[in-house]
Amino acid sequence: MLSYKITTIKNRLKTNSNLVKNVIAAFVIKGAGLLVSIVSLPLYISYFEDKSALGIWFTMLTLVGWILSFDIGVGNGLRNKLTEALVNQDYEEGKRLISSSYSVMGGLTMVLAFLIAVICSYVNWNSLLNIDTSVIDSNTLSQSISIIMTGILGCFFFQIVRGQIYALQLSSVNNFLQMSTNVLMVAILFVLPKNVDIATKFTTVSIAYAIIINLPYTIATIVVHRFTILKKCSPSFCYITSKATKAVVGLGFLFFLAQILHMVISVTNEMFISACFDPKYCVDYQVYFRLFSLLGTLIMLALTPLWSEITKAYAEKRYIWIYKLNNFLSLIAIGIVVIQCLMLMVLQPIISVWLGEDAISVDYLTAFYFLMYSVEMIWISVQSTIVAGIGKLRTQLIFYSVAVVVKIVLIIFVSQYWSEAWEIVVLATAIGLLPYCIVQPIIVKRLLKGLITASV
């Protein structure tokens, strides 16, 4: 019996060898990335010194995430459609999909460049970000944002290579590219001069970030189209077609809507804290968030290569495999949730060792809000991976919309009466996501059982 089980496990690992390699590589790379993330916060605190200034920098990085997601889902649409083309060894279709995707992204980049130029010329950033000119003068803040926006436009175009890398079932490479950016930023923080005024610091770090954010994706684009199977699918103006554009953008737009809603739910917290309360609270937010997001990041890391594998399995009608995978991932998520709960008990010692004299005093009610939020995000990541892989996003779109409305209403209401209650941003997010956490697993199970029954 034991030898049979061992043989079965070996066979399953062999069958899913590429997936296992990607997951292991992802953990190794992300593990290094998490260490970089932990090291970076004390460096940022040391570099900026002023909490409000650092809070604004984190808010600016949130804006980066916003803009980089405005690709109307082209990257994710390409990811799914190109995976299907590669499964069928249809390299001509792959060439059409990639060429059309680049044409769409080129047009979007030009439109975005125009909009950013107009917005930057009229917006009072100090007022919008709730930062006093005594901390950062308006010219410096405006210049820094313009520099970062310029860097983002290049990254906006070149990051489309991510979808191609996912379609190649090489998700760990994308993790490496992201880690490379973070490592380079940490290296820069070590060498940037600290005995200069805040204006020089902001301008210098903005220039560094604008360059660093583009470097890995530019190199990856060249490598992918010279040394992988995608050299057969390299983009060409002659292969831009309306059919391929519709295929990528049609599915991609659903991903885009889900992505935008998810961003409002999870990526805008610092912006809400800055605008409705005070930028200085963004630093406390980052301390709690980075710790409670560690395990969630790990499970999302393991899930990253599964999206394209699920798309491949769905194209090959291996519905039972997807069903069993869903059950397995749900059990893993529950186990990680238990660990999250245990971490709450030793939170203060962890923070004290991590940040030393800059450590905050833990408010355990606030920590509990972060625990709720992190637990939900872990559970959601499992469900979202399944529905993204098979392209069934309707339930997610509906309940994400509900979560956005609940979050915004609660934050606005509380901020009117309690000016220091920034924790409501996290609690409102957790409350808004609860219905989705309950309904989506039921829908997923029902859908997969239906596909299995129909295929028998």
Secondary structure, DSSP 4 states (H G I P E B T S, - for coil): -HHHHHHHHHHHHHHTHHHHHHHHHHHHHHHHHHHHHHHHHHHHHHHH-SHHHHHHHHHHHHHHHHHHT-STTHHHHHHHHHHHHHHTT-HHHHHHHHHHHHHHHHHHHHHHHHHHHHHHHH--HHHHTT--TTTS-HHHHHHHHHHHHHHHHHHHHHTTHHHHHHHTT-HHHHHHHHHHHHHHHHHHHHHS-SSS-HHHHHHHHHHHHHHHTTHHHHHHHHHHHHHSGGGGG---GGG--HHHHHHHHHHHHHHHHHHHHHHHHHT-HHHHHHHHT-TTHHHHHHHHHHHHHHHHHHHHHHHHHHHHHHHHHHHTT-HHHHHHHHHHHHHHHHHHHHHHHHHGGGHHHHHHHHHGGGPPPP-HHHHHHHHHHHHHHHHHHHHHHHHHHHT--HHHHHHHHHHHHHHHHHHHHHHHH-TT-TTHHHHHHHHHHHHHHHHHHHHHHHHHHHHHHHH-
